[in-house]
Structures are given as C-alpha cells and as structure tokens.
C-alpha cells in the first residue's frame, strides 16, 4: 500500500509547499465510508481548495453550477439546465473572443462519463488518486518541471483556460501538466494567487515524481548557492574557475 503521508511529507519539504498536495480520484460511485460534499460551490475547481481540509466525494449535482467543469469532467447525467449553462457560457466566451468555436474541440475531456469525483488532502486520501495537484510558485515549478521531464521523458504541457481541464489532460495523457489557471479559477480559489500555478501529476507515477523532486530539490538548493557565490565573486572582480567556485560552497 502506498504511503501517501510519506509522499506528502517529501513533496512538501522538498518544495517548501504552502498548500498541501491534493488527491483527485474518478470513481463509478461514492466509495464506502467517504462523506459526500455538503453545500455548494460556484465552480468545480473550488473543490480543490475545500479538499485541503478534509476528504469528500462529489456527484454530478455538486458540479452543476459550472457548465465548463461538467463538460471537462464528463459528469454523468447532467441536468438540462447544466447543459444549457454550458452553451450559454460558451456563447459569452465566444462573444468576448475568449474561446472561439474551433477552440472547444481542443479542450481536454474525460473519455468516460464520471459519476463521482473524490477529493482529499493527499495524506488522507481514502482511495488511490488518479491525479495529484500541487500549488507551486515559479521556483517550486522549476523543480517539478525538471522532475516531470525526467519521469515522463518529455516536457510538461503548460495550459491556460479552463483550469479544470488539467485533470482530464493528465488522465488522458498519463503525463504531468501545468495549468496557469483561468480567470474563473483565480476568482474562486484563494490559494491560486497571482504568484502560483497549478501542477497536476498522474497518480500512477506519483512515487517516481516524489523521488525525483526530492533529489532535484536538493540539487537545486546546492547549485543555487554555487551560482550565488560565483556571481558575488565575479561581481567583485574575481575570475574563479568552476572548481574554485565549488570549493567555496563545500
């Protein structure tokens, strides 16, 4: 059994994360013993923030105030009103020249109908996650991007709107992706501040990402000290060799 507490501790300490990693799992039904979400949210992305506090399961009705999220997550049995909301939202976005008709087909969507989405702090997830979300600043994203390139053997996608599409993107591709969010997510999520982006990692590779993030986090810290020392030496008029600069930080 995967030790999600240990992986959470590794990711949090290696990256100095301010927000705990979030587990997202797609399920056919609400898992036994997992509480269902109570209340309402304006958009499904808000569940990511709610999941920093506790595990819970959501069904289609919980997502229906956001037609875009219902679409990207292919929520099963969406009401007529939710379908109408999606059409209205796309019409407004088209009028603003924000999402053109030809753009819609390129938005990632889960391939099978979704009955339930479980959200939780990674350390407390009641089921194995399909996707793990990290809220990261640029310096933290550097380490995540380097780790993703090594694990996936390709460069991670960088996505814009809609933020919720990063979940199907990762599930469909099996590789990590970064989302810069969207104006909606940045309005609904207090944790998605202007200096933060969202990373999504496929759960099946989580242990490998964690191992590489730990190694690369330490390497970046050491190399950062090396470059800072070397800059100070050169700015001070010296011309150190590479070895001399390395010796200064050892």
Residue frames as qw, qx, qy, qz and C-alpha x, y, z in Angstrom:
[[0.000, 0.886, 0.463, 0.000, 0.00, 0.00, 0.00],
 [0.392, 0.556, -0.026, 0.732, 1.32, 3.44, -0.94],
 [0.411, -0.526, -0.423, 0.612, 2.36, 5.60, 1.99],
 [0.197, 0.775, 0.329, 0.502, 0.68, 8.85, 0.95],
 [0.422, -0.898, -0.042, 0.115, 1.68, 10.56, 4.19],
 [0.663, -0.366, 0.316, 0.571, 5.34, 9.93, 3.42],
 [0.449, 0.416, 0.453, 0.648, 4.94, 11.19, -0.14],
 [0.093, -0.930, -0.278, -0.222, 3.12, 14.28, 1.13],
 [0.546, -0.767, 0.106, 0.318, 5.95, 14.97, 3.57],
 [0.643, -0.068, 0.410, 0.644, 8.54, 14.50, 0.82],
 [0.287, 0.643, 0.435, 0.561, 6.78, 16.81, -1.64],
 [0.247, -0.941, -0.211, -0.096, 6.04, 19.45, 0.98],
 [0.582, -0.689, 0.187, 0.391, 9.55, 19.56, 2.41],
 [0.630, 0.046, 0.446, 0.634, 11.39, 19.25, -0.91],
 [0.215, 0.579, 0.432, 0.657, 9.37, 22.07, -2.49],
 [0.089, -0.186, -0.415, 0.886, 8.52, 24.10, 0.63],
 [0.161, -0.472, -0.660, -0.561, 4.85, 23.96, -0.37],
 [0.193, -0.113, 0.358, -0.907, 2.47, 26.33, 1.38],
 [0.760, 0.033, 0.039, -0.647, -0.60, 24.27, 0.39],
 [0.580, -0.194, 0.790, -0.054, -0.85, 20.54, 0.97],
 [0.137, 0.137, -0.803, -0.563, -0.94, 18.31, -2.14],
 [0.655, 0.159, 0.283, -0.682, -4.48, 17.38, -3.20],
 [0.232, -0.005, 0.948, 0.218, -5.63, 13.95, -4.38],
 [0.595, 0.296, -0.050, -0.745, -8.31, 13.70, -7.09],
 [0.224, -0.051, 0.967, 0.111, -9.90, 10.34, -7.92],
 [0.565, 0.099, -0.327, -0.751, -12.54, 9.45, -10.50],
 [0.208, -0.013, 0.950, -0.233, -14.89, 6.71, -9.33],
 [0.233, -0.293, -0.778, -0.504, -18.04, 4.94, -10.56],
 [0.505, -0.697, -0.439, -0.257, -19.75, 5.56, -7.23],
 [0.258, -0.786, 0.344, -0.443, -19.16, 7.19, -3.87],
 [0.510, 0.209, -0.795, 0.253, -16.68, 4.93, -2.03],
 [0.669, -0.567, -0.479, -0.050, -17.94, 3.37, 1.18],
 [0.618, -0.526, -0.272, 0.517, -17.13, 5.47, 4.22],
 [0.320, 0.070, 0.128, 0.936, -16.30, 8.64, 2.26],
 [0.125, 0.642, 0.495, -0.572, -18.57, 11.57, 3.22],
 [0.380, 0.622, 0.491, 0.477, -20.36, 13.41, 0.44],
 [0.221, 0.124, -0.055, 0.966, -19.86, 17.12, -0.04],
 [0.081, -0.745, -0.627, 0.212, -22.29, 19.40, 1.75],
 [0.053, -0.713, -0.011, 0.699, -23.03, 22.88, 0.48],
 [0.657, 0.684, 0.287, 0.134, -22.48, 24.41, -2.94],
 [0.433, -0.448, 0.294, 0.725, -19.62, 25.90, -4.90],
 [0.403, 0.742, -0.030, -0.534, -19.65, 28.23, -7.88],
 [0.623, 0.587, -0.486, -0.175, -17.24, 26.03, -9.84],
 [0.979, -0.109, -0.167, 0.042, -15.76, 22.57, -9.55],
 [0.552, 0.466, -0.402, 0.563, -12.24, 23.94, -9.18],
 [0.354, -0.653, 0.285, -0.606, -13.27, 25.24, -5.76],
 [0.954, -0.267, -0.089, -0.107, -13.33, 21.62, -4.57],
 [0.718, 0.329, -0.371, 0.489, -9.52, 21.66, -4.79],
 [0.004, -0.515, 0.395, -0.761, -9.34, 24.28, -2.07],
 [0.755, -0.403, 0.078, -0.512, -12.05, 22.62, 0.03],
 [0.961, 0.013, -0.268, 0.064, -10.01, 19.39, -0.14],
 [0.324, 0.534, -0.536, 0.567, -7.08, 20.97, 1.70],
 [0.401, -0.423, 0.449, -0.678, -9.13, 20.46, 4.88],
 [0.636, -0.038, 0.683, -0.357, -10.82, 17.06, 4.51],
 [0.063, 0.000, 0.891, 0.450, -11.70, 14.18, 2.18],
 [0.526, 0.393, 0.435, -0.617, -15.11, 14.14, 0.48],
 [0.342, 0.202, 0.809, 0.433, -16.91, 12.80, -2.56],
 [0.318, 0.420, 0.011, -0.850, -18.87, 14.78, -5.15],
 [0.478, 0.383, 0.776, 0.149, -21.51, 13.76, -7.66],
 [0.285, 0.437, 0.483, 0.703, -22.85, 15.49, -10.75],
 [0.186, -0.870, -0.423, -0.168, -25.29, 17.72, -8.87],
 [0.527, -0.692, -0.042, 0.492, -22.39, 19.22, -6.88],
 [0.455, -0.153, 0.398, 0.782, -20.70, 20.38, -10.11],
 [0.319, 0.611, 0.658, 0.303, -23.68, 21.77, -12.00],
 [0.029, -0.925, -0.151, 0.348, -23.17, 25.46, -11.23],
 [0.084, -0.674, 0.518, 0.520, -20.19, 25.30, -13.62],
 [0.853, 0.454, 0.112, -0.232, -21.10, 24.05, -17.09],
 [0.421, 0.717, -0.555, 0.011, -17.45, 24.08, -18.16],
 [0.234, -0.433, 0.829, -0.265, -16.42, 21.78, -15.31],
 [0.790, 0.167, 0.477, -0.347, -19.35, 19.46, -16.03],
 [0.741, 0.632, -0.168, -0.154, -18.05, 19.30, -19.62],
 [0.256, 0.673, -0.684, 0.116, -14.34, 18.71, -18.90],
 [0.288, -0.272, 0.857, -0.329, -15.12, 16.06, -16.29],
 [0.439, -0.033, -0.756, -0.484, -17.84, 14.48, -18.46],
 [0.287, -0.050, 0.703, -0.649, -20.17, 14.37, -15.46],
 [0.076, -0.231, -0.934, -0.260, -22.82, 11.70, -15.90],
 [0.130, -0.647, -0.751, -0.018, -26.50, 12.58, -16.09],
 [0.135, -0.147, -0.126, 0.972, -26.07, 16.36, -16.12],
 [0.266, 0.642, 0.593, -0.407, -29.37, 18.20, -15.97],
 [0.422, 0.695, 0.425, 0.397, -30.82, 20.07, -18.93],
 [0.145, -0.988, -0.035, 0.028, -30.14, 23.29, -17.04],
 [0.571, -0.580, 0.403, 0.418, -26.45, 22.42, -16.69],
 [0.596, 0.240, 0.565, 0.517, -26.23, 21.66, -20.40],
 [0.189, 0.892, 0.321, 0.255, -27.91, 24.97, -21.17],
 [0.375, -0.888, 0.130, 0.230, -25.46, 26.73, -18.85],
 [0.643, -0.215, 0.487, 0.551, -22.56, 25.26, -20.81],
 [0.430, 0.571, 0.502, 0.487, -24.00, 26.57, -24.08],
 [0.076, -0.977, -0.179, -0.090, -24.61, 29.99, -22.55],
 [0.542, -0.704, 0.258, 0.381, -21.08, 30.13, -21.12],
 [0.607, 0.029, 0.525, 0.596, -19.50, 29.20, -24.44],
 [0.273, 0.788, 0.427, 0.350, -21.63, 31.81, -26.21],
 [0.246, -0.965, 0.008, 0.094, -20.48, 34.55, -23.85],
 [0.610, -0.485, 0.419, 0.466, -16.85, 33.45, -24.18],
 [0.553, 0.360, 0.536, 0.526, -17.18, 33.45, -27.96],
 [0.098, 0.936, 0.279, 0.193, -18.62, 36.97, -27.91],
 [0.380, -0.879, 0.215, 0.192, -15.60, 38.08, -25.87],
 [0.658, 0.626, -0.415, 0.057, -13.28, 36.29, -28.35],
 [0.429, -0.608, 0.621, -0.245, -12.02, 34.31, -25.34],
 [0.510, -0.047, 0.855, 0.080, -12.94, 30.83, -26.55],
 [0.411, 0.356, -0.430, -0.721, -13.51, 30.54, -30.29],
 [0.907, 0.091, 0.072, -0.404, -15.73, 27.77, -31.68],
 [0.781, 0.419, -0.457, 0.073, -12.68, 25.99, -33.09],
 [0.027, 0.535, -0.692, 0.485, -11.05, 26.02, -29.64],
 [0.754, -0.280, 0.264, -0.532, -13.75, 23.94, -27.97],
 [0.958, 0.161, -0.222, -0.078, -12.69, 20.67, -29.60],
 [0.546, 0.469, -0.536, 0.442, -9.19, 21.10, -28.21],
 [0.410, -0.560, 0.419, -0.585, -10.28, 21.31, -24.57],
 [0.249, 0.145, -0.951, 0.109, -9.40, 18.03, -22.80],
 [0.724, -0.238, 0.029, -0.646, -12.40, 16.00, -21.61],
 [0.441, -0.248, 0.844, -0.179, -12.51, 12.76, -19.63],
 [0.252, 0.134, -0.792, -0.540, -13.28, 9.94, -22.10],
 [0.333, -0.355, -0.870, -0.079, -15.88, 8.12, -19.99],
 [0.387, -0.700, -0.215, -0.560, -18.84, 9.52, -18.09],
 [0.252, 0.209, -0.670, 0.666, -17.97, 10.40, -14.50],
 [0.524, -0.596, -0.565, -0.225, -20.33, 9.53, -11.65],
 [0.611, -0.776, -0.101, 0.124, -18.19, 10.58, -8.71],
 [0.475, 0.611, -0.345, 0.532, -15.06, 12.63, -8.01],
 [0.724, -0.602, -0.244, 0.231, -13.28, 12.15, -4.69],
 [0.254, 0.771, -0.254, 0.525, -11.12, 14.97, -3.33],
 [0.780, -0.594, -0.140, 0.136, -8.81, 14.83, -0.30],
 [0.146, -0.844, 0.515, 0.043, -5.54, 16.02, 1.18],
 [0.658, 0.405, -0.631, -0.074, -3.08, 13.54, -0.33],
 [0.057, 0.321, -0.838, 0.437, -2.00, 12.33, 3.12],
 [0.450, 0.083, 0.658, -0.598, -5.61, 11.46, 3.97],
 [0.531, 0.217, -0.471, -0.671, -6.87, 10.16, 0.63],
 [0.728, -0.082, 0.564, -0.381, -9.29, 7.25, 1.13],
 [0.874, 0.382, 0.297, 0.039, -8.64, 5.91, -2.39],
 [0.600, -0.133, 0.369, 0.697, -5.70, 5.86, -4.78],
 [0.210, 0.751, 0.054, -0.623, -5.62, 9.17, -6.67],
 [0.716, 0.532, 0.358, 0.274, -5.79, 9.45, -10.42],
 [0.351, 0.698, -0.034, 0.623, -4.29, 12.95, -10.23],
 [0.536, -0.565, -0.319, 0.540, -2.35, 14.83, -7.56],
 [0.199, 0.881, 0.162, 0.397, -2.45, 18.62, -7.58],
 [0.589, -0.318, -0.192, 0.717, 0.34, 20.90, -6.37],
 [0.083, 0.979, 0.165, 0.086, 0.03, 24.67, -5.91],
 [0.759, -0.196, 0.091, 0.614, 3.51, 25.95, -6.73],
 [0.028, 0.914, -0.109, -0.390, 5.40, 29.19, -7.20],
 [0.618, 0.721, -0.302, -0.084, 7.88, 29.66, -10.05],
 [0.016, 0.624, -0.767, 0.149, 10.94, 28.41, -8.16],
 [0.614, -0.076, 0.732, -0.285, 8.99, 25.35, -6.99],
 [0.794, 0.524, 0.143, -0.274, 7.66, 24.83, -10.52],
 [0.309, 0.723, -0.609, -0.102, 11.24, 24.71, -11.76],
 [0.248, -0.327, 0.897, -0.163, 11.91, 21.59, -9.69],
 [0.691, 0.274, 0.571, -0.348, 8.58, 19.99, -10.61],
 [0.649, 0.686, -0.144, -0.295, 9.17, 20.64, -14.31],
 [0.170, 0.613, -0.771, -0.033, 12.64, 19.10, -14.15],
 [0.422, -0.115, 0.862, -0.255, 11.27, 16.05, -12.34],
 [0.724, 0.457, 0.346, -0.385, 8.41, 15.67, -14.80],
 [0.510, 0.700, -0.430, -0.254, 10.81, 15.82, -17.75],
 [0.002, -0.443, 0.894, -0.068, 12.89, 13.01, -16.24],
 [0.494, 0.089, 0.797, -0.337, 9.93, 10.80, -15.28],
 [0.664, 0.575, 0.340, -0.336, 7.83, 11.38, -18.41],
 [0.554, -0.087, 0.540, 0.628, 10.82, 11.73, -20.76],
 [0.208, 0.604, 0.464, 0.614, 9.10, 14.76, -22.30],
 [0.054, 0.089, -0.240, 0.965, 8.41, 18.36, -21.41],
 [0.081, 0.498, 0.772, -0.387, 5.20, 19.01, -19.48],
 [0.087, 0.648, 0.518, 0.552, 2.31, 20.82, -21.13],
 [0.088, -0.230, -0.339, 0.908, 1.63, 24.38, -19.98],
 [0.009, -0.561, -0.762, -0.324, -2.10, 25.09, -20.12],
 [0.142, -0.109, 0.130, -0.975, -4.38, 28.07, -19.83],
 [0.574, 0.066, 0.349, -0.738, -8.16, 28.12, -19.62],
 [0.596, -0.665, -0.013, -0.450, -10.07, 26.29, -18.36],
 [0.144, -0.594, 0.726, -0.314, -8.11, 25.32, -15.26],
 [0.791, -0.107, 0.489, -0.352, -10.26, 22.22, -14.66],
 [0.841, 0.482, -0.191, -0.156, -9.12, 20.78, -18.00],
 [0.108, 0.649, -0.739, 0.146, -5.74, 19.95, -16.46],
 [0.637, -0.187, 0.679, -0.313, -7.34, 16.91, -14.77],
 [0.880, 0.375, 0.266, -0.118, -8.51, 15.20, -17.99],
 [0.436, 0.795, -0.422, -0.004, -5.29, 16.32, -19.71],
 [0.160, -0.555, 0.794, -0.192, -3.21, 14.34, -17.21],
 [0.728, 0.026, 0.630, -0.271, -5.56, 11.35, -17.10],
 [0.792, 0.579, 0.090, -0.171, -5.74, 11.16, -20.89],
 [0.463, 0.760, -0.446, 0.090, -2.01, 11.62, -21.50],
 [0.922, -0.251, -0.207, 0.211, -0.56, 9.82, -18.48],
 [0.569, 0.213, -0.177, 0.774, 1.94, 12.67, -18.08],
 [0.252, -0.569, -0.379, 0.684, 2.27, 15.69, -15.83],
 [0.212, 0.650, 0.367, 0.631, 0.90, 19.07, -16.88],
 [0.204, -0.289, -0.348, 0.868, 0.93, 22.59, -15.51],
 [0.054, 0.769, 0.558, 0.306, -2.06, 24.91, -15.56],
 [0.194, 0.145, -0.158, 0.957, -1.73, 28.64, -15.24],
 [0.138, 0.457, 0.664, -0.576, -5.36, 28.57, -14.19],
 [0.096, 0.552, 0.545, 0.623, -8.05, 30.72, -15.70],
 [0.108, -0.371, 0.144, -0.911, -9.71, 33.93, -14.61],
 [0.729, -0.422, -0.280, -0.461, -12.54, 31.89, -13.10],
 [0.831, -0.198, -0.434, 0.288, -10.31, 29.64, -11.01],
 [0.393, 0.167, -0.311, 0.849, -8.32, 32.64, -9.85],
 [0.362, -0.431, -0.011, -0.827, -11.57, 34.25, -8.68],
 [0.831, -0.348, -0.262, -0.346, -12.88, 31.13, -6.92],
 [0.880, -0.155, -0.308, 0.327, -9.65, 29.87, -5.31],
 [0.288, -0.944, 0.160, -0.026, -7.92, 31.88, -2.61],
 [0.743, -0.413, 0.421, 0.316, -4.92, 29.53, -2.83],
 [0.662, 0.394, 0.390, 0.505, -4.41, 30.27, -6.54],
 [0.144, -0.861, -0.035, 0.486, -2.75, 33.64, -6.04],
 [0.486, 0.846, -0.149, -0.162, -1.01, 35.63, -8.76],
 [0.029, 0.707, -0.706, -0.030, 2.37, 34.04, -8.00],
 [0.535, -0.134, 0.821, -0.151, 1.07, 30.46, -8.02],
 [0.553, 0.248, -0.576, -0.548, 0.44, 27.94, -10.79],
 [0.841, -0.134, 0.370, -0.372, -1.20, 24.53, -10.59],
 [0.200, 0.415, -0.862, -0.211, 0.66, 21.31, -11.32],
 [0.890, -0.026, 0.159, -0.426, -1.13, 18.02, -11.93],
 [0.018, 0.462, -0.884, -0.074, 0.71, 14.71, -11.66],
 [0.777, -0.041, -0.493, -0.390, -0.70, 11.31, -12.69],
 [0.695, -0.536, 0.347, -0.330, -1.22, 9.20, -9.59],
 [0.993, 0.102, -0.015, 0.061, 0.24, 6.10, -11.21],
 [0.675, 0.432, -0.239, 0.549, 3.68, 7.76, -11.34],
 [0.336, -0.900, 0.009, -0.277, 3.49, 9.61, -8.03],
 [0.814, -0.496, 0.148, 0.264, 6.26, 7.69, -6.29],
 [0.709, 0.238, 0.207, 0.630, 8.64, 8.35, -9.19],
 [0.103, 0.818, 0.102, 0.557, 7.83, 12.08, -9.23],
 [0.580, -0.810, 0.027, -0.089, 8.31, 12.26, -5.48],
 [0.848, -0.251, 0.163, 0.438, 11.73, 10.59, -5.68],
 [0.546, 0.406, 0.198, 0.705, 12.94, 12.89, -8.44],
 [0.134, -0.882, -0.122, -0.435, 11.51, 16.02, -6.80],
 [0.706, -0.691, 0.058, 0.143, 13.39, 15.18, -3.59],
 [0.765, -0.068, 0.228, 0.598, 16.66, 14.68, -5.47],
 [0.360, 0.561, 0.266, 0.697, 16.25, 17.71, -7.72],
 [0.316, -0.911, -0.165, -0.208, 15.10, 19.92, -4.86],
 [0.703, -0.600, 0.137, 0.355, 18.34, 19.24, -3.01],
 [0.651, 0.152, 0.326, 0.668, 20.42, 19.66, -6.17],
 [0.148, 0.791, 0.281, 0.523, 18.78, 22.99, -6.99],
 [0.469, -0.882, -0.045, 0.021, 19.47, 24.27, -3.48],
 [0.723, -0.375, 0.260, 0.519, 23.16, 23.36, -3.74],
 [0.508, 0.348, 0.398, 0.680, 23.52, 24.73, -7.26],
 [0.052, -0.918, -0.274, -0.283, 21.67, 27.90, -6.28],
 [0.545, -0.789, 0.107, 0.263, 24.27, 28.53, -3.59],
 [0.687, -0.056, 0.387, 0.612, 27.02, 27.82, -6.10],
 [0.334, 0.622, 0.391, 0.590, 25.68, 30.33, -8.62],
 [0.256, -0.948, -0.156, -0.106, 25.06, 32.99, -5.97],
 [0.641, -0.606, 0.222, 0.415, 28.62, 32.62, -4.67],
 [0.610, 0.154, 0.436, 0.643, 30.04, 32.65, -8.20],
 [0.154, 0.835, 0.331, 0.412, 28.11, 35.80, -9.09],
 [0.410, -0.907, -0.003, 0.100, 29.37, 37.54, -5.96],
 [0.690, -0.350, 0.331, 0.540, 32.96, 36.59, -6.79],
 [0.479, 0.391, 0.453, 0.642, 32.72, 37.76, -10.42],
 [0.046, -0.919, -0.278, -0.275, 30.88, 40.96, -9.47],
 [0.522, -0.817, 0.105, 0.220, 33.72, 41.58, -7.01],
 [0.235, 0.848, -0.444, -0.171, 36.32, 41.42, -9.78],
 [0.486, -0.367, 0.789, 0.077, 37.47, 37.81, -9.42],
 [0.663, 0.372, -0.466, -0.452, 37.65, 35.21, -12.20],
 [0.558, -0.322, 0.734, -0.215, 37.23, 31.89, -10.36],
 [0.273, 0.136, -0.881, -0.361, 37.39, 28.54, -12.07],
 [0.722, -0.290, -0.402, -0.482, 34.44, 26.20, -11.77],
 [0.727, -0.158, -0.600, 0.295, 36.31, 24.13, -9.19],
 [0.208, 0.112, -0.398, 0.886, 37.20, 27.20, -7.15],
 [0.467, -0.272, -0.070, -0.839, 33.54, 28.21, -7.04],
 [0.808, -0.232, -0.504, -0.200, 32.55, 24.69, -6.00],
 [0.577, -0.013, -0.584, 0.570, 35.19, 24.70, -3.28],
 [0.069, -0.272, 0.227, -0.933, 33.73, 27.93, -1.88],
 [0.670, -0.270, -0.053, -0.690, 30.40, 26.24, -1.06],
 [0.785, -0.026, -0.619, 0.017, 31.69, 22.83, 0.05]]
